[in-house]
Amino acid sequence: MPTYYEIDGTPVSVGGDAEMIDVKNMISYQAERITKLEGMHTEFQLPVLRLTGDTSTMTKDKAVTLDAEYTDGVRSFKCKAKTKWQGQSSLNYPKKNYNVKFLDDNGDKVIMAFKSWFPTNGFHLKANYGDYSMSRNVVGVQLGRQIYPNLYPNNARGVIDSFPIVLYLNNEWWGCYTWNLPQNADLFAMDENNPNHMVFRPDNTGWEVANFEDRIHDDPIPAQVARLTRMVNWTKNCTDAEFVSDIDDYFDLESLMYYWLMMDIGCAGDSMVNNSTWASWDGNKWYVLWYDLDIIFGVNPTLYTSTTDLIALSKTTQWAHKYNPVWDKLYANFYSDLCTKYAELRQTVFTDANTIIKYFTDYRDQWGAANIEAEHTKWSSRAGAEWDISNCGPWITQRLAYCDSKYGYTP
């Protein structure tokens, strides 16, 4: 059965990959078409997705098929949307994340592309309920990509991208969301049928193979799980000397160092185990990638103070499930290299608190002041107004000072 796109409401039949690539540019969505709003949303300014149907049986494991209607001022389309909840700890929030896969009336995929993204039929709608600023996750990940844009093999994007959108659920204004790329084979420039291509992400219960989820296959492949086991067991059992001498057989060292420094500067304790993504393009060497950085730069300052030592925290009884021996051994054995790269980041990306805050507020402001106000009125149960990124300047300044001392850097 042919796949089709809808461009400004006009169906376009697509019979194969070559044709799909030909029409990709026709429907490419440009970020600059999103107009910054000072007032409430109106048609053709901020993208709008309307989902309509029975959601009463929806869970993370059970998808329901809804009617979908999308418009953004450049194009619009209508189709079906196979939709379920998405996330881990966020499942406990009243405002849910959604995993959406677009289908036609026959159940075939509706493939589309936005911005410079690869064509796909699946996206994530992120509620950003845990972050009052609604921007930390996306912007944090993009900062990670900015740190070292050519980090991954095959010129893979590797990390998610998104744009702001307004969601209506059964004709009720449901709030400000981000329309995110999902983690799939295309994001990592991988072939699902290549046995050396694998992506795993652990959950929030600890650094054990049983807690890892395959991100590009519906069912884990035993041979790939064996390679994951090789890596995880080595991190737990190797000596410091072996970690130094053999690390190139297991990890891309620069990947580890940049990931760790981003996590440490932002005090992203939620990324030490869960939310870290581990990918290999050759079946042996692993890269770590950022994912879901909503706990960063001052979120929950009672738990993550500006002087929190993440490794020490992860060794406490309460947070033992956050412990990953990779970070302990990296810091202990490659401290001098980390200091060099830290100085580089302080002189380029993380120069001062105001610069860091502006990365996030520029993204957040695309929703417009009235939409943001309506969001916080509808979801008034959301905690953390005091953690809004705009209020975190003092925390960020203190965190930078703490890390400067830790890595021997003088501004």
C-alpha positions in Angstrom: 0.0 0.0 0.0 1.4 3.5 -0.8 2.3 5.9 1.9 1.1 9.4 1.4 1.9 12.9 2.6 -0.6 15.7 2.8 0.8 19.1 1.8 -1.5 21.9 2.6 -4.4 19.4 2.7 -3.5 17.8 -0.7 -2.6 14.1 -0.6 0.5 13.0 -2.4 0.9 9.3 -3.1 4.4 7.9 -2.5 5.3 4.5 -3.8 8.9 4.1 -2.6 11.9 5.6 -0.9 13.1 7.5 -3.9 9.8 9.3 -4.3 9.7 10.0 -0.6 13.0 11.7 -0.8 11.8 13.8 -3.8 8.9 15.2 -1.9 10.7 15.7 1.4 11.8 19.2 0.5 8.3 20.1 -0.5 7.0 19.7 3.0 10.1 20.6 4.9 9.1 22.7 7.9 11.3 25.8 8.6 11.6 26.8 12.3 11.6 30.5 11.4 8.0 30.2 10.2 7.0 29.9 13.9 6.0 33.5 14.8 6.7 34.7 18.3 3.5 35.7 19.9 2.7 38.4 22.4 -1.0 37.4 22.5 -3.0 34.2 22.6 -2.6 31.6 19.9 -4.3 32.4 16.6 -4.3 30.1 13.5 -1.2 30.2 11.3 1.1 31.6 14.0 1.9 28.8 16.4 1.6 25.2 15.2 -1.6 23.4 16.5 -2.3 19.7 16.8 -5.9 18.6 17.6 -6.4 15.0 18.8 -10.0 13.8 19.1 -11.3 10.5 20.3 -11.7 8.1 23.3 -8.6 8.3 25.5 -10.1 6.4 28.5 -8.1 3.2 28.0 -4.9 4.8 27.0 -1.7 3.9 28.9 2.0 3.7 28.2 1.5 0.2 26.9 -1.9 0.6 25.3 -2.3 2.9 22.3 -5.6 4.2 21.1 -6.4 5.5 17.6 -7.5 9.2 17.5 -8.3 11.6 14.8 -5.5 14.1 14.2 -5.6 17.6 12.6 -2.4 19.6 12.3 -1.9 23.2 11.0 1.0 25.6 11.2 0.4 28.3 8.6 2.6 26.6 6.0 0.6 23.4 5.7 -2.1 21.3 7.3 -3.1 17.7 7.3 -5.7 15.3 8.7 -5.1 11.6 9.5 -5.3 9.1 12.2 -2.9 9.1 15.2 -2.1 5.9 17.1 -1.4 7.5 20.5 -0.2 6.3 23.9 1.5 7.8 27.0 5.3 8.3 26.9 7.9 8.6 29.6 9.0 7.1 32.9 8.6 9.1 36.1 6.5 11.6 34.1 3.8 9.0 33.9 2.8 10.1 37.4 2.1 13.7 36.3 -1.4 14.8 35.4 -0.2 16.4 32.1 1.0 13.4 30.1 3.6 13.0 27.3 2.4 11.3 24.2 3.9 8.9 21.7 2.1 9.6 18.4 2.3 7.6 15.2 0.4 9.0 12.2 -1.6 6.6 10.0 -4.0 6.7 7.1 -7.5 5.2 7.2 -6.1 1.9 6.1 -3.6 1.8 9.0 -0.6 2.6 6.8 2.1 5.1 7.9 1.7 8.7 7.0 5.3 9.9 6.6 6.3 13.6 7.0 9.3 15.7 7.6 9.8 18.9 9.6 12.7 21.4 9.6 15.7 19.4 8.4 14.5 16.2 10.1 14.4 12.8 8.5 11.0 11.7 7.3 9.1 9.6 9.8 5.5 8.9 11.0 6.2 8.9 14.7 6.8 11.9 17.1 6.7 12.6 20.8 4.6 15.3 22.3 6.4 16.4 25.4 4.4 18.0 28.3 7.5 19.4 30.1 5.4 19.2 33.3 8.4 18.8 35.5 10.0 22.1 34.3 8.1 25.3 34.9 10.2 26.9 32.1 9.1 24.2 29.6 12.5 24.6 27.9 15.2 22.8 29.8 14.8 19.4 28.1 15.0 20.5 24.5 17.5 23.3 25.0 19.7 21.3 27.3 20.0 18.5 24.7 20.7 21.0 22.0 23.4 22.6 24.1 24.9 19.1 24.3 24.9 18.9 20.5 26.5 22.4 20.3 29.3 21.3 22.6 30.5 18.8 20.1 28.4 18.7 16.9 30.4 16.1 15.0 30.6 13.6 17.8 28.7 10.6 16.4 29.5 8.3 13.5 27.6 8.3 10.2 26.9 12.0 10.7 24.1 11.0 13.0 21.9 13.6 14.7 21.9 11.5 17.8 19.9 13.8 20.0 16.3 14.9 19.8 15.1 18.2 18.3 11.7 19.9 18.7 9.6 23.0 18.2 6.8 24.5 20.3 3.2 23.6 19.6 -0.2 24.0 21.2 -2.3 20.8 21.8 -6.0 20.5 21.9 -7.4 17.2 23.3 -11.0 16.5 22.5 -11.5 20.2 21.6 -10.1 21.3 25.0 -7.0 23.5 25.1 -4.5 21.1 26.6 -1.5 23.3 26.9 1.9 24.1 25.5 3.9 21.1 24.3 7.0 20.5 22.3 6.9 18.4 19.2 9.9 16.1 19.5 11.8 13.8 17.3 11.6 10.3 18.8 14.6 8.0 19.4 14.6 5.6 16.5 17.1 4.2 14.0 16.9 7.2 11.7 17.9 9.6 14.6 21.1 7.6 14.9 21.6 7.1 11.2 21.4 3.3 11.8 20.1 0.3 9.9 17.8 -1.8 12.1 19.0 -4.9 10.3 22.7 -4.2 10.9 23.8 -6.4 13.9 26.4 -3.8 14.9 23.9 -0.9 15.1 22.4 -0.7 18.6 20.9 1.8 21.0 20.0 1.1 24.6 18.7 3.3 27.4 18.5 2.2 31.1 15.5 3.0 33.2 15.6 4.6 36.7 16.2 1.4 38.6 19.9 1.1 38.2 23.0 0.3 36.0 22.1 -3.4 35.3 21.6 -5.0 31.9 18.0 -6.1 32.8 17.1 -2.4 33.2 18.1 -1.4 29.6 15.5 -0.8 26.9 16.3 -1.3 23.2 15.5 2.0 21.4 15.5 0.9 17.8 14.0 -2.6 17.9 10.6 -3.7 19.2 12.3 -6.8 20.7 15.9 -6.9 21.9 18.3 -9.0 19.8 20.1 -11.6 22.0 23.5 -11.0 20.3 23.2 -7.3 20.9 22.2 -7.8 24.5 25.4 -9.9 24.9 27.5 -7.0 23.6 25.7 -4.6 26.0 26.4 -7.1 28.8 30.1 -7.0 27.9 30.2 -3.2 28.3 28.2 -3.0 31.5 30.1 -5.8 33.3 33.4 -4.3 32.3 32.4 -0.9 33.8 31.6 -2.6 37.1 34.5 -5.0 37.3 37.5 -3.4 35.6 40.3 -1.9 37.7 41.4 1.8 37.3 44.4 0.6 35.4 42.3 -1.4 33.0 39.8 1.5 32.6 42.7 3.6 31.3 44.4 1.0 29.2 41.4 -0.6 27.7 38.8 2.2 27.5 39.2 2.6 23.7 37.9 -1.0 23.3 34.7 -0.1 25.0 34.0 3.6 24.8 34.5 6.8 22.8 36.4 8.7 25.4 35.4 12.2 24.1 31.8 11.2 24.2 32.1 10.3 27.9 34.0 13.4 28.8 31.6 15.9 27.1 28.6 14.1 28.5 29.9 14.1 32.0 30.9 17.8 31.9 27.5 18.8 30.6 25.8 16.8 33.3 28.1 18.1 36.0 27.9 21.8 35.0 24.1 21.6 34.9 23.9 19.2 37.9 21.7 16.9 35.9 21.5 14.1 38.4 18.6 12.5 36.5 21.0 11.7 33.7 23.6 9.6 35.5 21.8 6.4 34.7 18.3 6.8 33.3 18.0 9.3 30.5 21.5 8.4 29.3 21.5 6.8 25.9 24.2 4.3 24.9 24.8 3.7 21.2 27.3 1.7 19.2 27.8 1.8 15.4 30.4 -1.0 15.3 29.1 -3.4 18.0 32.0 -2.7 20.4 32.6 1.0 21.0 29.9 2.9 22.8 28.9 6.5 22.7 26.8 8.2 25.4 24.2 10.7 24.3 22.0 13.2 26.1 18.3 12.7 26.4 15.5 14.4 28.5 17.5 17.0 30.3 14.6 18.6 32.2 16.4 18.2 35.5 19.2 20.7 34.9 20.4 24.2 35.9 18.6 24.6 39.2 15.5 22.4 39.1 14.8 21.3 42.6 17.6 23.2 44.3 16.9 21.5 47.6 17.9 18.2 46.2 20.4 19.4 43.6 22.2 22.3 45.3 24.7 24.5 43.5 27.5 22.5 45.2 26.0 19.0 44.9 28.7 16.3 44.1 26.8 14.0 41.7 29.1 11.0 42.2 28.9 11.3 46.0 25.1 11.7 45.8 24.8 8.6 43.7 26.6 6.6 46.3 24.2 7.4 49.1 21.6 4.8 50.1 18.7 6.8 48.8 20.3 7.4 45.4 22.3 4.2 44.9 20.2 3.4 41.8 21.7 6.5 40.2 25.2 5.1 40.6 27.1 4.4 37.3 30.7 3.3 37.8 31.7 4.9 34.5 31.5 8.4 35.9 33.4 7.5 39.1 36.3 5.9 37.0 36.3 8.6 34.4 36.7 11.4 37.0 39.3 9.5 38.9 41.5 8.5 35.9 41.0 11.3 33.3 40.7 14.3 35.6 43.4 16.3 33.7 41.6 15.8 30.4 38.3 16.8 31.9 39.9 20.0 33.2 41.1 20.9 29.7 37.7 20.3 28.2 36.0 22.1 31.0 38.1 25.3 30.3 37.1 25.0 26.6 33.4 24.8 27.5 33.6 27.8 29.9 35.1 29.9 27.2 32.6 29.0 24.6 29.2 27.6 25.6 28.9 28.2 29.4 30.4 31.6 29.7 28.1 33.1 32.4 24.7 32.7 33.9 23.0 35.3 31.7 24.2 33.6 28.5 23.0 30.2 29.8 19.6 31.6 30.8 19.1 33.3 27.4 19.5 29.9 25.6 16.3 28.7 27.4 14.2 31.9 27.5 14.6 32.5 23.8 13.1 29.0 23.2 10.4 29.4 25.8 9.2 32.8 24.6 8.1 31.3 21.3 4.9 30.2 22.9 4.0 33.8 23.7 3.2 35.4 27.1 -0.5 34.6 27.0 0.0 31.0 26.1 2.5 30.6 28.9 0.1 32.2 31.4 -2.7 30.0 30.2 -0.4 26.9 30.6 0.3 27.7 34.2 -3.3 28.5 34.9 -4.5 25.2 33.5 -1.7 23.2 35.1 -1.6 25.1 38.4 -0.6 21.9 40.2 2.8 22.1 38.6 5.4 22.9 41.2 8.6 24.8 40.8 7.7 28.4 39.8 10.7 29.4 41.9 12.8 27.1 39.7 11.8 28.9 36.5 15.0 29.3 34.5 14.6 33.1 34.7 15.0 32.8 38.5 18.0 30.6 38.5 20.8 33.1 37.8 22.2 33.0 41.3 22.1 29.2 41.4 23.9 29.0 38.0 26.5 31.5 39.0 27.2 29.5 42.2 27.3 26.2 40.2 29.8 27.7 37.8 32.0 28.9 40.6 31.8 25.4 42.2 32.8 23.7 39.0 35.5 26.3 38.3 37.1 25.3 41.6 36.6 21.6 41.0 38.2 21.7 37.5 40.9 24.3 38.4 39.6 27.0 36.0 40.1 30.7 36.6 37.6 32.9 34.6 
